[in-house]
Amino acid sequence: LALVSSTWGIAALIGPAVGGGFANIDFWRGAFWINAPIILGFLLAAWFRLPERRSPPPMSRFPYRRMALLSLGVLCVGFASDWQSLVVQGALIVAAVLLVWWTLHLDASGASKLFPSHPLSLRTTTGTSNWVFFLSSMTHTAIGVFLPLALHVLHGVDPLEAGYMTASLAVCWTIASMATAHLHGRGASAAIVVGQVLCCIGLAALAFGMERVPTEVVPLLNGLVGVGLGCSNLHVTAAAMRHAKIGEETLTASSIPTVR
């Protein structure tokens, strides 16, 4: 898991240069199109290199309705920003919450489950872990979306430099993950708690100090959030899978990206 986290650091070093370069030549769509040949390459590699199963498992029906409801809930949040009316924005966000709740309700009694039993229950390790995944993903997504713009508008930083300042989160995430990967038991529990505290401190400092602190302090605060995520995320993931309900180990692991 720590090794997987290291890919964040590599991407953080390459991504801002690519994205900032396209932004500087006023062709921001290029940052999206450049992924197309990479995706096609991986599709071909998967097709030719992954071995076929000797005894395929029994086919189960794909959960189209639940996936559609979940996707519609995500889209409602996305569309909310296109409306100026607070009433419409609020209605769309409420609709998103209801659609996700409906998805979880149908999933509890459906075949081909998307989530483990009681996926958001605070009485279980798995449910509590899912809340951490959900809120942590909101944390680094908000930073990734808004921090480069804030640096550009409030501090006059050019897009390429803003990209690398934002990348301090991913780099620190990787370093913290590798540094705490050996911890077990109480050490792992302490890493989770300390990591979440660091996230809160870094986020609060960014939220209330963005306009006041010197430019060079911003990537340090962003890196503090990355250290917090790196310390905690690895061990929360391990705990979620280790304490999964018997028979739901694979389902629990596969649901983590969906929650995120």
NUROTOR-569463 format. One line per field, with one value per residue (C-alpha): residue number from 1; residue in three letters; x, y, z. Coordinates in Angstrom, 1 decimal, decimal comma, padded with zeros to 4 digits, always signed. Example, Ala and Ser with C-alpha at 12.3 -4.5 7.8 and 13.67 -1.06 7.14 Angstrom:
<recs>
pos <- (1 2)
code <- (ALA SER)
px <- (+012,3 +013,7)
py <- (-004,5 -001,1)
pz <- (+007,8 +007,1)
</recs>
This chain:
<recs>
pos <- (1 2 3 4 5 6 7 8 9 10 11 12 13 14 15 16 17 18 19 20 21 22 23 24 25 26 27 28 29 30 31 32 33 34 35 36 37 38 39 40 41 42 43 44 45 46 47 48 49 50 51 52 53 54 55 56 57 58 59 60 61 62 63 64 65 66 67 68 69 70 71 72 73 74 75 76 77 78 79 80 81 82 83 84 85 86 87 88 89 90 91 92 93 94 95 96 97 98 99 100 101 102 103 104 105 106 107 108 109 110 111 112 113 114 115 116 117 118 119 120 121 122 123 124 125 126 127 128 129 130 131 132 133 134 135 136 137 138 139 140 141 142 143 144 145 146 147 148 149 150 151 152 153 154 155 156 157 158 159 160 161 162 163 164 165 166 167 168 169 170 171 172 173 174 175 176 177 178 179 180 181 182 183 184 185 186 187 188 189 190 191 192 193 194 195 196 197 198 199 200 201 202 203 204 205 206 207 208 209 210 211 212 213 214 215 216 217 218 219 220 221 222 223 224 225 226 227 228 229 230 231 232 233 234 235 236 237 238 239 240 241 242 243 244 245 246 247 248 249 250 251 252 253 254 255 256 257 258 259 260)
code <- (LEU ALA LEU VAL SER SER THR TRP GLY ILE ALA ALA LEU ILE GLY PRO ALA VAL GLY GLY GLY PHE ALA ASN ILE ASP PHE TRP ARG GLY ALA PHE TRP ILE ASN ALA PRO ILE ILE LEU GLY PHE LEU LEU ALA ALA TRP PHE ARG LEU PRO GLU ARG ARG SER PRO PRO PRO MET SER ARG PHE PRO TYR ARG ARG MET ALA LEU LEU SER LEU GLY VAL LEU CYS VAL GLY PHE ALA SER ASP TRP GLN SER LEU VAL VAL GLN GLY ALA LEU ILE VAL ALA ALA VAL LEU LEU VAL TRP TRP THR LEU HIS LEU ASP ALA SER GLY ALA SER LYS LEU PHE PRO SER HIS PRO LEU SER LEU ARG THR THR THR GLY THR SER ASN TRP VAL PHE PHE LEU SER SER MET THR HIS THR ALA ILE GLY VAL PHE LEU PRO LEU ALA LEU HIS VAL LEU HIS GLY VAL ASP PRO LEU GLU ALA GLY TYR MET THR ALA SER LEU ALA VAL CYS TRP THR ILE ALA SER MET ALA THR ALA HIS LEU HIS GLY ARG GLY ALA SER ALA ALA ILE VAL VAL GLY GLN VAL LEU CYS CYS ILE GLY LEU ALA ALA LEU ALA PHE GLY MET GLU ARG VAL PRO THR GLU VAL VAL PRO LEU LEU ASN GLY LEU VAL GLY VAL GLY LEU GLY CYS SER ASN LEU HIS VAL THR ALA ALA ALA MET ARG HIS ALA LYS ILE GLY GLU GLU THR LEU THR ALA SER SER ILE PRO THR VAL ARG)
px <- (+000,0 +002,9 +004,4 +001,1 +001,1 +004,5 +002,9 +001,3 +004,7 +005,9 +002,7 +003,0 +006,5 +005,4 +001,8 +002,2 +004,8 +002,5 -000,6 +001,2 +002,8 -000,6 -002,0 +000,9 +000,2 -003,5 -004,5 -005,8 -007,7 -004,4 -003,9 -006,9 -006,2 -002,7 -004,2 -006,0 -002,9 -001,8 -005,3 -005,3 -001,9 -003,0 -006,1 -004,0 -001,6 -004,4 -006,0 -002,8 -000,9 -003,5 -004,0 -007,3 -009,1 -009,0 -012,4 -014,5 -016,7 -020,5 -021,7 -023,9 -026,0 -024,3 -026,0 -027,0 -029,7 -027,5 -024,6 -027,0 -028,4 -024,9 -023,7 -026,8 -026,1 -022,6 -023,8 -026,3 -023,5 -021,6 -024,6 -025,2 -022,3 -024,0 -026,9 -026,9 -029,9 -029,1 -032,5 -031,7 -028,2 -029,6 -032,2 -029,6 -027,3 -030,3 -031,2 -027,6 -027,8 -031,1 -029,9 -026,8 -029,0 -031,3 -028,3 -027,1 -030,7 -031,0 -027,5 -028,2 -030,6 -029,3 -027,0 -023,6 -023,1 -021,2 -020,6 -020,1 -022,7 -023,5 -020,9 -021,4 -022,0 -019,8 -020,1 -017,8 -014,2 -015,1 -017,9 -015,8 -013,0 -015,4 -016,2 -012,4 -012,0 -015,0 -013,9 -010,2 -011,0 -013,1 -010,0 -007,4 -010,0 -010,9 -007,2 -006,4 -009,3 -009,1 -005,5 -003,9 -006,5 -006,1 -002,4 -002,8 -005,4 -004,4 -000,6 +000,1 +001,8 +002,0 +000,2 +003,3 +004,6 +001,1 +001,0 +004,2 +003,1 +000,0 +002,0 +003,6 +000,6 +001,2 +004,9 +004,5 +001,8 +004,2 +007,1 +004,8 +003,3 +006,7 +008,0 +005,0 +004,5 +006,4 +004,1 +001,7 -000,7 -000,6 +001,9 -000,5 -003,4 -001,3 -000,4 -004,1 -004,9 -001,9 -002,5 -006,1 -005,0 -002,4 -004,9 -007,3 -004,5 -003,2 -006,7 -007,7 -004,5 -005,1 -008,7 -008,1 -004,6 -004,6 -004,8 -002,5 +000,5 +003,5 +003,4 +006,2 +004,2 +001,2 +003,0 +004,3 +000,7 -000,4 +002,4 +001,3 -002,1 -000,2 +001,8 -001,5 -003,1 +000,0 +000,3 -003,3 -004,6 -002,3 -003,3 -007,0 -007,0 -005,3 -007,7 -010,8 -009,7 -008,4 -011,6 -014,0 -016,9 -016,1 -016,9 -016,8 -013,0 -012,8 -016,0 -014,7 -011,4 -013,1 -015,6 -012,9 -012,3 -016,1 -016,4 -013,5)
py <- (+000,0 +002,4 +001,5 +002,3 +005,7 +006,4 +006,8 +009,9 +011,5 +010,5 +011,9 +015,1 +015,7 +015,2 +016,3 +020,0 +020,5 +018,9 +020,7 +024,1 +023,8 +023,4 +026,3 +028,6 +028,0 +028,6 +025,0 +023,6 +020,9 +019,3 +018,3 +016,0 +014,8 +013,8 +011,0 +009,4 +007,5 +006,4 +005,0 +003,2 +001,7 +000,3 -001,1 -003,0 -004,1 -005,5 -007,3 -009,1 -009,5 -010,3 -014,1 -015,7 -017,4 -021,2 -021,5 -018,3 -017,4 -017,6 -014,4 -012,1 -009,3 -005,9 -003,4 -000,9 +000,8 +001,4 +002,6 +005,0 +006,4 +006,8 +008,6 +010,8 +011,8 +012,9 +014,8 +016,7 +018,1 +019,0 +020,7 +022,7 +025,1 +026,1 +027,8 +031,1 +030,4 +029,1 +027,4 +025,4 +024,6 +023,4 +021,3 +019,6 +018,8 +017,4 +015,4 +014,1 +013,0 +011,2 +009,5 +008,1 +007,0 +005,3 +003,5 +002,3 +001,2 -000,9 -002,2 -003,6 -006,2 -006,5 -009,0 -008,0 -005,6 -002,4 -001,9 -004,1 -004,4 -001,2 +000,8 +004,1 +002,7 +004,4 +001,2 -000,7 -000,2 -000,5 +002,1 +004,5 +004,0 +004,8 +008,2 +008,9 +008,0 +010,2 +013,2 +012,8 +012,7 +015,9 +017,4 +016,7 +017,2 +020,7 +021,6 +020,2 +022,2 +025,5 +026,0 +026,6 +029,2 +030,9 +031,0 +032,6 +035,1 +036,1 +035,7 +036,3 +032,9 +031,6 +028,3 +026,1 +027,3 +027,1 +023,4 +022,6 +024,4 +022,3 +019,1 +019,5 +017,6 +014,5 +014,6 +014,8 +012,2 +009,8 +010,5 +010,2 +006,9 +005,4 +006,6 +005,2 +002,0 -000,1 +000,9 -001,7 -001,8 +001,3 +002,9 +002,6 +003,9 +006,9 +007,6 +007,7 +010,1 +012,4 +012,3 +013,5 +016,3 +017,5 +017,5 +019,7 +022,1 +022,4 +022,9 +025,5 +027,4 +027,4 +028,4 +031,3 +032,3 +032,1 +035,8 +036,7 +034,4 +034,8 +032,9 +030,5 +029,4 +028,1 +025,0 +024,3 +024,3 +022,2 +019,8 +019,6 +018,3 +015,8 +014,5 +014,0 +012,1 +010,0 +009,1 +008,1 +006,9 +003,8 +002,5 +003,3 +001,3 -001,6 -001,5 -001,4 -004,5 -006,3 -005,8 -006,5 -008,8 -012,4 -013,1 -009,4 -008,9 -008,4 -006,4 -004,1 -003,5 -002,9 -000,4 +001,9 +003,7 +004,1 +005,8 +008,0)
pz <- (+000,0 +000,7 -002,6 -004,4 -002,6 -004,0 -007,5 -006,2 -005,7 -009,2 -010,7 -008,7 -010,2 -013,8 -013,8 -013,0 -015,7 -018,3 -017,1 -016,5 -019,9 -021,7 -019,6 -020,5 -024,3 -023,6 -024,6 -021,3 -023,1 -024,1 -020,4 -020,9 -024,5 -023,6 -021,5 -024,4 -026,0 -022,4 -021,7 -025,1 -024,4 -021,0 -022,7 -025,2 -022,5 -020,4 -023,3 -024,4 -021,1 -018,4 -018,2 -018,9 -016,0 -016,2 -014,5 -014,9 -011,9 -012,4 -014,1 -012,0 -013,3 -013,5 -011,1 -013,8 -011,7 -008,7 -010,8 -012,6 -009,4 -007,9 -011,1 -011,2 -007,6 -008,5 -011,5 -009,4 -007,3 -010,5 -012,0 -008,8 -009,7 -013,0 -011,2 -009,5 -007,4 -003,9 -003,9 -007,0 -005,7 -002,4 -004,1 -006,3 -003,3 -001,4 -004,5 -004,6 -001,0 -001,5 -004,7 -002,8 +000,1 -002,4 -003,9 -000,5 +000,4 -002,8 -002,5 +001,0 -000,5 -004,0 -005,7 -007,1 -004,2 -004,6 -000,9 +002,2 +004,9 +006,8 +004,8 +006,7 +010,2 +012,9 +015,0 +012,6 +011,6 +007,9 +008,2 +010,1 +007,6 +004,8 +006,4 +006,6 +002,9 +002,0 +003,9 +003,1 -000,6 -000,2 +001,4 -001,4 -004,2 -002,9 -002,7 -006,2 -007,7 -005,9 -004,6 -008,1 -008,9 -005,4 -005,9 -009,4 -008,4 -004,9 -005,1 -008,9 -009,3 -012,9 -013,7 -013,9 -010,5 -008,9 -010,1 -008,4 -005,2 -005,2 -005,8 -002,4 -001,0 -003,1 -002,5 +001,2 +001,1 -000,5 +001,9 +005,0 +003,6 +003,1 +006,5 +008,5 +006,5 +009,1 +012,0 +013,6 +016,5 +018,7 +016,4 +013,4 +015,6 +016,6 +012,9 +012,0 +014,8 +014,3 +010,6 +010,9 +013,3 +010,9 +008,1 +010,2 +011,1 +007,5 +006,1 +008,7 +008,0 +004,3 +004,6 +007,0 +006,0 +002,2 +001,7 +004,6 +004,6 +002,3 -001,0 +000,1 +003,2 +001,1 -000,2 +003,3 +004,7 +001,7 +002,4 +006,1 +004,8 +002,6 +005,6 +007,5 +004,7 +004,1 +007,8 +008,2 +004,8 +004,6 +008,0 +007,6 +004,4 +006,0 +009,0 +006,8 +004,9 +008,1 +010,0 +007,0 +007,7 +007,0 +003,3 +002,4 +002,3 -001,5 -001,6 +001,1 -000,7 -004,1 -002,6 -001,3 -004,7 -005,1 -001,7 -002,6)
</recs>
